[in-house]
């Protein structure tokens, strides 16, 4: 008997979930509330665990063609331009940098026409032992499974997990932009209380991000690019050039939030995936990566368990919740440390990093991140 699912959310996690379901012989309907398909945001890097997940979903070649090797974690600088750690010529990178829209397109192209429905705002989710009913206005879908991949402000989580607290603000905010510039090397600049990331994403585009402390959430500026210039426009080249090459209206400014640990990611035949389950700070570059892992594991447990969807979801929860909730806490700690304005802490961090020879930094970084990066996906049917 053919199985069907409704995936709520057409971002990277939702599309990946639909691809995984298709690989195990299910059909999926993806409901995206926005009227147009696409990915909000600017850039991201994907680590080895994410790239393995993409390979298991069958889109590795297309993803690698869309990405650019990212050396930012091997190029660490101070605001004045001094090198803390420097990528040596020929240094291989385990990371790929993407414009979010490019990776989103790779995933969208892997789905059949008609699977993704934009402009579909979910209003209700009801279920019994045998099926789930999803309502969008006057239309309903009856399905074997609902995958809620509808982000940090998940509608499904608010409906079915009423006891869960909402997104939590820890005092960090971030500006993001795309500059049109060539010949820029990826780098992370560490300042006191803020950092600046630059990452080429192909096509003559450079993604940049400024992370900083904020006194309160929702603090916004009439001219966001001017505020970025005020903060870091005097930092080393090419930062002023990148800001000059950015359209002011294209600058994004978001507060960084994450989720407190949920007691479970499953309610009956409904499962949370990605940011809806475990939104996290971006400082370990694992938000999308963990969504991709979720998608592969979900498909694998469904394939292994046959018709017993609740049993499969219990296995998904058992496998995914401990790992993702640990990474949420690690990313939070790293994010708060990276924007700390404490002068002594900043001096100690930069001094300790300078003591590491640049030639050894890639191996040491990979060792430190091994618990995250070394994840291996379960095999899906070919």
Secondary structure, 3 states (H helix, E strand, C coil): CCCEEEEECCCHHHHHHHHHHHHCCCEEEEEECCCCCCCCCCEEEECHHHHHHHHHCCCHHHHHHHCEECCHHHCEEECCCCEEECCCCCCCCCCEEEEHHHHHHHHHHCCCCCCEEECCCCCEEEECCCCEEEEECCEEEEECEEEECCCCCCHHHHHHCCCCCCCEEEEEEEEEEEEECCCCCCEEEEECCEEEEEEEEECCEEEEEEEEECCCCCCCCCCHHHHHHHHHCCCCCCHHHHHHCECHHHCEEEEEEECCCCCCCEECCEEECCHHHHCCCHHHCCHHHHHHHHHHHHHHHHHHHCCCHHHHHHHHHHHHHHHHHHHHHHHHHHHHHHCCCCHHHHHHHHHHHHCCCHHHHHHHHHHHCHHHHCCCCCCCCC
